[in-house]
């Protein structure tokens, strides 16, 4: 069953740091969100392999919105 990485703040996706198939570990920065002119990294909370990217650079996201799936 796939796990999900969610946005921890409301903002815009400034940069996606991973691609499908990338292996991630706890603490890996998977994306950077921009909110109120501040850049906030989104980090993996577990290890696995990115299976799906659910967002894109420049997209506005809300706190709690799913950004990535990993297994």
N, C-alpha and C positions, 0 to 999 in steps of 0.2 A: 504494500500500500504506500502510495506516495505521501511524502511530508511536504509541508508548505512553509515558505519564508514570506512573512508579511511585512508591510510598511509599518514602522513604529511611529511615524509622524505623517501629517498631511503635508504634501509638497509636490514638487515636480521631480521626475526621474531625470537626473542630470547625466549620469553615466552608468552603463551596465558593464560590470567588470568580469563577467563569466559568460560562457556559451554552453549550449547543450552538450553533454558528455564530459564536462569538466568535473574533476573530483574536488570536493570541498571538505574542509575540516571545520570544527567548531572555531569560530572567530574569523573565518575567511570573509573578507569584504566582497560581497556579491554585487552591490550597487551603491551609488551615491545619490542621495536625495538632496534637493535644494529647497530650503524653506526660509523665508525672510532673509535672503541673501547669505544664509549660512549653509555650508555643505555638511551633511550628516551621513556617515557610512551606515549601510545596512549589512549586518554580519550574520553569518550562518550560526545557528544555535546547536547544530548537530553535524555529523559527518555524513557524506553520501555522494551521489553523482547527480548533477543537474539533469533533469529529464524534460523540463518544459520551462520556457520563459513566457510569463503571462503579461508582460508589460513591454514598453518601448521607451527609448530615450525621448524626453520632451513631454511625456504624458503626465498629466496631473493625477495624483493618487491620494486616496484618503487613508487615514490611520486605520490599520487592520486589514487593508486590501491585500490580497495575495499577489505576490510579485513573481515567485518562482516555485516550481515543484521539484523535489529531489527524492531519490530512493536510496 
